[in-house]
Each structure stands twice: as C-alpha cells, then as structure tokens.
C-alpha cells in the first residue's frame, strides 16, 4: 500500500479509538442523552422520510431520461418561473 493510504488508515483508527474510549468512559446520564439523540435522528431520517418525503421522480416519471430531463429543467429554470 502507499504511504498515503497507510496514513489514512492510521488516522481513521485513531479517530475510532478516540470516540470508542470516550463513549466507554461516559457516565450513565451521558449514555441516556446519546440514546435519546439517536432515537430522534432515527425518527427524523427514517420515519419522516417514509411518510412525508415520497419519491417524486419515480412516481411521476418512468424512465431515467424523463427523470433527468425534469431535474435539468428544474435546475436551469430561473426562480421567477417556479411560482407560475
């Protein structure tokens, strides 16, 4: 492996151990707070996505070409045309 890859792997290991040791030595109160945070993140990204953020492109366009044309049209139109 190259020297760059080795240094990246070493850095990732050091970061992992930093957080692992921090969470392992955390008090009971801190763990409860992190559990609440993780539950809230799960609700925000998993549950709300299912009910509120439907897959608009797959529902309204059938082929990749139609989807890409719609996205390109939305990106290249001026903001004034979106209200009409």
N, C-alpha and C positions, 0 to 999 in steps of 0.2 A: 504494500500500500504506500501511497505517497505520504509525505510528511504532513501535508495539509489535512488529509483525511484522518490521520492519527491524532493530530491536534484537535480536530473537531470532535472525534470520539471521546478523547480525554476531557474536553470541556463539557460535553453532554453528561458524562459520568459524574463529574464534579458537581454540576448543577443538580442532577438527580439526587446525589448523596446529601447535598445541602438541604434540599426540601424534605427528603426522607428523614433525616435526623431531626429537622425542625418539627415535623408532624409527630414523630415518635416521642419527642420530649414535651409535647404540648399538654397543657392541663385539660381536665375534663370539660371545663367551660369552653375552652377554645375549640375542642372537638365538636361540641354541640353546635357552636356557631358555624363551623365549616359544614356540618351536616345540613343545617338549615340553608346555607348558601347553595350547596349542591342540589338540594331539593328544589329550591327556587329556580335555579338555572335549568334543571330538567323540565320543570313546568313551562318556563318561558320558551325554550327552544324545541321541545318535543311535543308537548300537548297543544300549545297555542298554534304551532305550525300546522298541525293536522286540521284544526277547526277553522282557523282564520286566514291562513296563507295557502290557499289552494294552488295547484299547478296550472296557472292561467294558460301558458303556452300549449301544454299537452291537451288541455280541454278544448281550446279554440282552434288549434292548428294541428294538422295531421302529419305533415312531412317536415323534415328538417329544413328544407328550402323555404317553406312557408313561415316557419318559426324564425329563421334567420332574417328573412325579409321584413317581418314585423319588428324585430329588435332593431335592425338597421334603420327602419323608418322612424321608430321612436327616438333613437339616438340622434338622428340627423335633423329632425324637425325642430324648428325654433320653439321656445317655450310659449310664445303667443298662440300657436296653433293648437296647443293641448286643451285649451279651455273651450274650443268650439265644437 
